[in-house]
């Protein structure tokens, strides 16, 4: 099946349970195809958990969910070595991280010790337990959720862990028309549709290969580096995006090209990917933290200032 058909089928399945938020669905698919992870931050009741469950139901992959709480331990995520009395030997029992799509619900409610249990898993696609390293299945994607309110008893994610999320986004409140559709569709019962999956792990791998093969002109690589570099010296920013942020920006921009059916990258793809990729990677000063949408405004100002490659630079495109 072609990537455009795969993408269309998955989105159609998700939209049976999710009203609107097409841009967020696109970001989840891009992350899935590029092997990245997503952080969903929004107020309670906006459909964060249902969105992830709908994605998992639309893809024939293994799905696990962890409800993060203050008493959760790293071994509850990665697994433990259990002494089997019958065999008189230790046996490794895999934790929920050994899945294709992992929902880390309310990740900021767990202690930093437990949050750190995902660091190796997210970056290196492996888990080390008692000195033994186990490879995680492919594809592997973590989708974490957190609420920007109810800060009592929560532990904010450190910058090192935020940087491991390819994308940070939010669903936001629906408009009036979408609210009416939600009520008419789920007013009596709210659940994920149990239709057959629209894609398999092989389909995801095929889309991932197409994404990796998208042509990127050298001038656009320079543009991505210039945008990333500008975040490090922008007013009000203490710490800008790292080289990992530049790689993430390239991956998500290529994902937008894939969703439109193009086999080459355009500057507009980079601009569209900039906010969800870079905003959560900026460490802002105290004054900027008090401003609403400060990171988004900084990234928008950078995109206005950094020169965009012109058409005559794409001499190798044809």
Buried (B, 14 or more C-beta within 10 A) or exposed (E): BEBBEBBBBBBEBBBBBBBBBEEBBBBBBBBBBBBBBBBBBBBEEBBBBBBBBBBBBBBBBBBBBBEBBEEBEBBBBBBBBEEEEEEEEEEBEBBBBBBBBBBBBBBBBBBEEBBBBBEBBBBEBEBEBEEEEBEBEEBBBBBBBBBEEEEEEBBEBEEEBBBBBBBBBBBEEBEEEEEEBBEEEBEEEEEBEEEEBBBBBEBBEBBBEBBEEBBBBEBBBEBBBBBBBBBBEBEBBEEBBBEBBBBBBBBBBBBBBBBEEBEBBBBEBBBBBBBBBBBBBBEBEEEBEEEEEBBBBBBBEBBEEBEBBEEEBBEEEE
